[in-house]
Amino acid sequence: MEMTDSEDIEEESDGVDDLVDALIESQVLATLVHNLHRLDESQKIEADGVHNTLGIVENLGELRPEICNEAGPSGLLPWLLKRLRAKRSFDANKLYVSEILAICVQNNTENQRILPSLEGIDVLLQQLAQYKRHDPTTSEEQEFMENLFDSLCSCLLLPANREPFLVGEGLQLMNLMLREKKLSRNGALRVLDHALSGPEGTENCNKFIEILGLRTIFPLFMKTPRKHGAKGLSKEQHEEHVISIISWLLKNSKSNQRQRLINKFTENDHEKVDRLLELHFKYLEKVLATNTALEEQARAENLEEDEMYLRRLDGGLFTLQLVDYVMLDICATGPPSIKRRVLKILNVRNASIKTIKNVIREYASNLGEEKASEEITEEQDRILDLLDKFQNM
């Protein structure tokens, strides 16, 4: 294992590249997987052998990230999933397996693609189900849970994986986790954000409303919970995920489900509209502070416009855009009382509606370049049409 340790290699690099290349050329990953199948973890020495073998896999992955492309053909992915499924108590090897799986599916479309054919999404959901009502008992087990959530989020980046997640009742599990207020709530929010996003999330959005997910997500919208542990989501991260989920529900829900969503903003004397404006002013203040700081940095570092925009997004602009999009949508397509409430609060705060319009125009003009140009144009036109309706009401 020491021969493949990346830290040791940095100190003694002579000939190491040739060694690693030779190992990969000789299909070392398939050989390691073959040995994993032969080891009996009920024997401590062989359990240690499994741990050391996984260490070699991790080190090779750090030295040659492309070796992750062999995780499927070599049989590593099936072995990892089989080991997760094994009815054994939690131990260091199970934690290591979850780490290797997360590495294999992160930014690797091919591994994300083949995981459902190995029932991988079902395995992840089954393993996570134990944490819907009970927190992990140790920090190591919490790390295991987070690795599973990371793997699930990576898989959901591939649009084709939204269906097996839906069929496997992933939405129901995430909804239960949000209700139970355990440590798993943070991961469930991240997974939902991935599962509902984009046009590919349409079926999941409608199903989420059907299973009464609005009753779960809006209490989290109304009151941001305190950070749960050192590894929990910050208040800003929590608010970003929640408002992102609501924005996708607005974009993707069919007419009757969408109406149920909009009606939520009129309940209890429009309290959710009040909360939306509260978030608007919070993140507008953050963005203004970020802009001021960036003006000085731009002069000192000669920042380009694209880099400036990315830093503004990180400094609160992304969440502000989502908040203002939701505000625009419900004002333009909901009952007139919603817009009246928005204008009333803006007037009380001596704020201008022009600020919201400018945020939305910038949002529309910077929609993701990774999408097909026709899709971008359609979404931009839809947002600007909402803006026109909002202005002409």
N, C-alpha and C positions, 0 to 999 in steps of 0.2 A: 504493500500500500504506500510506503514511504517513497518508492520510486516514482509514483504518479502524483505525489502531493505538490500542488501548485506553488506553495510557499518555498518548499525545498528546491523546486525547479528554478525559481527566480534567483536563488543563490548559486546553483550549479547548473547552468543552462547548456554546457558543452555536450553535444550529442543527444540531448534529451528530446529535441524535436524529432530527430531521426527515430528514436525509440518509440515515441508516441505514434508517429506515422506508421511504423512497422506493426505496432499493436493493432492499430485500426485496420490496416491492410489485411492482417491475418484474422479479421472478424473477431476481435477480442470480446466484443459485447455479447455475441452469441455464445462464446465459450463460457463467459461469466454467468450467463443466464442458465446454461446447462448445468453448471456446478451448483447454482442456487437451488435447482430442482432436486439435487441429490442430498442437500443438507437437511438434517433433522433438528429443528430448533428446540425440541424437548431436551436435547443434550447441550449443556452450556457451551462446550467448546465449538460445537457446530453452529450454535446461535451467534457466537462471536465471529465465526466465519462468515455468516450472512451479513453481519454488521460491517466487517472489513471489506467484503465484496461490494456492498453498496457504497462504501467510502471510495473504492477505486472508480466506480461508475461516476460518482460525483466529481472526483478529481479530473477524470477524463473529460467530463462535460465542461469543466471550467477551462481546460486547456484547449479543447476542440469542441466548441458549442455545436458544431454540425453533426457530432456523433449522436445527438438527440434524434436525428432523422432516421437512425437505425433502431429506435426504441420499439417500433412496430415489427419490422421484419425479423429482428433478433429474438423476439419473444419477450422482451423486457416488460412492455406494457401489460400483456396478459398475466405475467408473473406478479407484477405489482398489484394488480386488481385482485388476483386470487389471494395474495397475502393480506390485503385489506379485509377481504371477506372472511378470512379464517376466524373461527370462533376461539380466539385467544384473548387473554387479558391484555390491556394496554402495556406496551413495553417500549424500550428504546428502538427496537427494530421497526415496530409499527410506525413510530414517529419518523424514522429515517425513510421508510417507504413513502410516506405522505410527502416528504420533502422532494424525493426524486421524481415522484409523479408530477408535482407542481412545476418542477424544472422542465420536465419533458413536454408539457402541454403549453407552457408559457411561450408566446410568440412563435408557435410551431403549428401551422395550419394543418399539416398532414396528420400529426398526432391528435389534434383536436377532431379531425374528420373521422378517424378510425375508432375513436374511443366509444361512440355509441354502439358500433357493431360488436364491441366487446362487452356490452352492457355497462360501460364505464360510468355513464351518468346515473344509472340506477344504483350502482355501487356507492357513488359519492353521496347520493341522497339517503341511502340506507345507513351509511356511516354517520351522516350528520343528524339523522332522526333522533339519535340518543341524546342530543343536546337541546332538544326543543323544550324540555321541562327541567333539565338538570345541567348545571354548569360543570365544566371540566374540573377535576379535583386537584390537579397540579398545573404548574406553569407549562410543563412539557406537554400535557394533554391539551392545554389551551392552544399551544403552538400547532399541535396536530389538527385541531379543529380549524384553525385559521388556514393551514395548508390545504385542507379539503375545500374550504370556501374559495381560496385562490384558484385551485384547479377548476372548480365549477365556473367561476367567472371567466377564466381563460377559454373554456369550452364554449361558453355562450357568446363569445365574440364571433364565432362562426354561425351565420344565420341558420344553416341546416340543423343545428343542434337545439334550436328553440322548440322544435316539435317533440323530440324525445323527452325534453325537460317538462313540457306540458303534459304529455301522456303519462310520464312517471309521477305526476301530481307534485311536481316541484313547487308550484305556486301555493298549493295548500300547505306544504311544509313550511315555506318561508312565511306565510301569513300567520301560522301558529307560533312561529318563533318570535315574530313581532309582537304578538299578544302576550307572550309569556314573560317578557322583560328580563330574559336571561342574557348571558354574554353573547349567545348566538345571534341576538338581534342585530348587532353591527354587521355581521357577515350576511345575514338575510337581506338587509337593506341594499348592500352592494350587489348581491345576486339579482334581486328584483330589478334594480336599475339596469343591469345588463340584459335581463330577460325581456323587459318591456320596450327596450330602445329600438328606434328605427322602424321602418315599415314592416320589417320581419317580426316585430313584436306585437303586431295587431291582434293575433289570436290570443296571445297571453294577456294583453290589456283587457280585452273583453271578458276573458275568463276570470281575471282578477276581480273585476267589478261584480261578476256573477257570483263569486264565492264570498261576497260581502267584504272585499278587501278595503273598500272605502272606510268602513268602520274601524279599520286598523290603522290605515295610513294617516288619516286626518288628526287623530289625537297626537301623533308624532309631529305633525305639521304645526299644531297649535302650541305645543310646548316641547321644546328641545330638551331631552333628558341630560343629566350630568354625564360626563365622560365616565365610562364603566371600565376601570382598570387602566394600567399604563398603556396597553395595546389597543384600547377602545378608540372609537371615532371621536375626533374633536367636535365641538358644537358646530363649527363651520362645515366640516365634512358631513355631519349628520344632516344639516339643513340643505346642503347641496344635493345629497342623494334623494331626500324627501321631495324637494321641489322639482328635481329632474323626473322622478317617478310620476308626479302629478302632471307635468308637462307632456310626458309621453302618453299618459291616459287621455289627455285632451286631444292629442294629435291622432291617436289610433283607434279610439272607441267608436263603435257604430252608434247610430242616432239615439236609440232608447237608453243605452248604457251611458252615453255622453250626457244625456239630459239628467240622469241620476247624479252624475259628477257635478254638473253646473249647479244643480239644486242645492248641493252641499254649501255653496257660497252664499245662499240666502238664509240658511238656518240661523236661529238664535240671533236675530237682528244683525245679520251680515258679519258675524264675528270673524269669519275666515277671511273676509275682505279686509277687515281691520288688521288682521295678522299679516296678510300679504303686503299691505302698505308699511307695516312695521319692519318687515324684512327688506322692503325696497329702500327705506331710509337708512337702515343699518348698512346694507352693502353699497349704497351710493356713497356714504361717508367713507367706507373702506376704499372704494375706487378713487375718490378724490384725493385721499391721502397717498394712495399708490401713484397716481399721476404726478403729484408734486414731487415725490421721491424720485420718480423715473426721469423727470426733467433734468435733475442734477446728475443722475447716473448716465443719461444719454450724452451729456456734454463730456463727462469724464471718460466714458468707455466707447464713445462713438457707436452707439447701438443703432442697428438697422430697424426699420419700421416693423418688420415681422417679429423680431425679437421683443420689441417694445410691446406689441399686442399680446404676445404670449405671456409676458410678465404681468400685464394688466389683467389677463384672464386669471392667472394664479393669485392676483391680489384682490380678487373679489368680483371682477367683471363677469366671469362665467355665471356665477350664481345670480348676480343682478340681472343678467340677460334672461335667465330662466324665469325669475320672479316677474319681470316686466312682460315677458311673453305670456305667461299665465294670466296676468292682469289684463293685457290687451285682448286675449281670446275670450275671456269670460265677459268682458265689457261689450265686445262686438257681437257676441253670439248669445249672451244670456239675457235675462230680463233687464229692463231699463233701470231698475232699482240698484243694480250692481254698479253701473257707471255713475249714478248719482252719488252713491256712497264714496266711490273713489274720488270724484271731484270735490266732494265735501271735505274729505280728509286732506287732500292736497291744498285746498283753500285755507283750512285751519292752520296748516303748517307753512303757509306762505310759499308753497312749492309750485313749480310750473309743470304743466303737462308736456311741455316741449322736451324736458329731460327724458321722459319715458319714450317719446317718439324718436329722439336721437339714439337712445340705447337700442331700440328695436331696429332702426335703419342700419346701424353698425352691425348688429347681430345678423341681419339678413344678408348683408354684403360680404360677410366672412364665414358663410356656411362651409362645412368641410369639403376640402378639395378632393378627398378620397372617394367621394361619391361620383357617379356618372353625371356629366354636365347637365343632361336633360333633367335628372332628378333634382339637382341643385336649383335649376331655374324654376321648376314647378314649385318647390318649397319656398323659394324667395317670392314668387308671385303670390302664393297663398298668404304669406305673412304680410306682404305689402297690401294685399286686398283687405286683410283684417284691419290694418292700420287706416286704410281709407274709410272703412265702415265705422271705425272708432271715431275718426275725426268728423264724420258727417252725421253722427247720431244727434 
